[in-house]
Amino acid sequence: MLSKRTFAKAAVSIDDQELVQLYLNGQESAFETLLHRHKRKVWSHIYLLVRDRELTEDLFQETFIKVVHHLKAGKYNEEGKFLPWVLRIAHNLVIDQFRRNKKMPLVRSKDDHDVFAAMQQPGKNAEQSLVNVQVDEDVRKLIDHLPDEQREVVIMRTYLNMSFKEIAEHTDVSINTALGRMRYALINMRKMIDKHEIALERA
């Protein structure tokens, strides 16, 4: 068995699939190499979904704990596709987190700017920015009031950028059912907007 330092030097030219096999054969340093190689991408992927550093750290740790368990249980068979496999695990954990908390991810839209920063931007004042922030908050509140199944589809589609095929697979329903839930979610949100006379117009 190679020492950690010797292995680290040699591992630079070893692909992910071979590192996985080396780890399964007892070379613990192989997993450290995989972690070091992909940790930034995995961490960033999670953070872009949850926008919370503490939660990102927790889910990051949970992701690689799960990766180790799956590897040791012989559940990895994605030859040459280690990173996409890890990202799917991370993605599923994020979805599970949303399901448990029944809470919207704190993802900001590209138009959601800091009010004070807007004061210094030509063509965009603080009042306009406040209106845009309020619109995003109103939308999140509307989604929070949807039935669980509808809210889940809206989050996956709008905030996690998942296709309806992926949504169907994650929720164990047909694509038509996923589409139907999205359609009813939009209908219900429209009813809430009309009932409470909410103005969802950006400045």
N, C-alpha and C positions, 0 to 999 in steps of 0.2 A: 504494500500500500504506500503510495507516495505521500510525502509530508505535505502540509497545507501550503507552505511557501513554494515548493517545487511544483505542486499541482497547479497553483494559481498562475504560474508563468506558462505552463504548458496548455492550460485550459483556454487561452485566448483564441486559439485556432480550432477548438473543438465545437461542433455544432450542438444545438440543444438536445437533439435526439440521443446523441452519444453521451451527453452529460447526464441525461435521465437514466440511461442504462448503467452508467458508472455509479450513480447514486444508489440505484437498486441493487448493485453488486457490492455495496458497502463503502464506497468512497464518499464520505460525508461532505468533503470539500466541493464535490460536484454540485451539490444543491446550493451551497454558498455562492458558487459562481453563477448559477442560474438566477438566484435572487439578486445578486449585484448587477447582473446584466439587464434585468427587466424591471427592477423595483421602481425606477422613475416613471416608466410608462404606466405601470399598474397603479401607482399612487395617483398620478395625474388623471387617469381614467376615472377612478373613484371620486376624486375631488371635483371634477367637472360635473359629476352627477349630483353630489350632495352639498357642495359648497360649504363644508364645515370641516375644519382641520382636525378637530378631536374625533369626530365621527369617522373621518377618512382614515386616521391612524388605526382606529379600532377595526374597521372593515378590512384594511390592508393586512393587519395581523391575522384576522380571521380567514382571509383569503388564502394566505400561505400555509396556515395550519391545515386548512381543508386540502390544499394541494398535496401536502405531505401525506395526509391520510389516504387520499385517492391513489397516490403513487404506490404506497405500501400495500394498498388493497388490490393493486393490479388493475385499477380502473382507467388508467391512461393508455390510450391506443391511438393517439393523434400523431402519427409519425411526422416529425419535422414541423409540427404546428403547436409548439409548447406555449408560446405567448398568447395566441388566440384562445387556446384552451383555458389558460389562467384568467384571461379577461372575461371569458364567459362565466367562470366561477365568481369573479368579483361582481359582475353585472347581476347575477342571480342573488347574491348576498345583498346588494343595494335594493333590489326589488323586494326581497324578504323584509328588509328594514322598513321600507315604506308601508308594506302590508301590516306589519306589527304595530307601527305607530299611527297608521291611517292619516299620515300627514304629508303635505306636499313637499317635494324637494325645494330647497331654497335657491333655485336656479333663476338667475336674472336674465331678462331679455336684453338684446343689444341696445335697446332704447332706454333702459333703466339706468340712469346716470345719478351720480351723487349730486345733491342739490347745490352744495357749496361749490363743487367743481364747475357746475353749470353757470354759476355767476360770472366765471372768468372766460366763458366760451362765447364768442361772437355768434349772434343769431339764435341763442338759446338762453333764456333767462330762468331764474329760480322758480317762478310761477309755473312755467311750462314743464319744468322737470318734476315739480310736485304733482302736477296733473298726471304725468306718465307713471310716476311711482304709485299713485293712488289707483290708477287703472290696473296695474299689475297686482296690487294687493286685493282689489275687488275680484279679479279673475280667480286668484288663489282661494278666496273665501267661497266663491261660487262652487269651485271644484270640491272644496272640503265638505260642502253640503250635499253632494251627490251620493246616491247609494254606493256601497262599497265596490260592487262589480263595475259600475260605470266609472267611478273615480279612478280605479286601478287602470282601466283602459286609457283614460285621458292622460294620466301621468306617463304611462309607457309610451303612448303615441306622441304626445306633445313635448314632454320634458326629457324623455330618454331616447327619442327619435327611433323607436322600434317600428318595424313594419307590422302590418296586421297578421302576417304569417308568423312572425316571431311572437307577437302577443298571444296568438292562438296556442302556440306551443307552450308558452310559459304558464298560461292559465288553464290548459287542458280543455279547451273548447274548440269548436270549428271556427274557421275564418269568418263565416257568415255571422256567427254569434258575436264574435269580437267586433265586427262592423256594426252589428245591430246595437250593441252596448254603447258604442261611440255615437251612433245616431241618436239614441235615446238620451245620452248625456248632453248632447248639444241642444236637444229639444227642451230638456229640463232646465238647462242654463238659460235658455231664451225666456222660459216662463218666469224664472227668478228675476231676470233683468227687467221684464215688463212689470212684474208685480211690485218690485221695489223701486222702479223707475231709475235704474242705474245707468249712467251715461258712460259707455266705454269708448270714449273718443280721445285719442292722443293729441297733445298739443303740437 
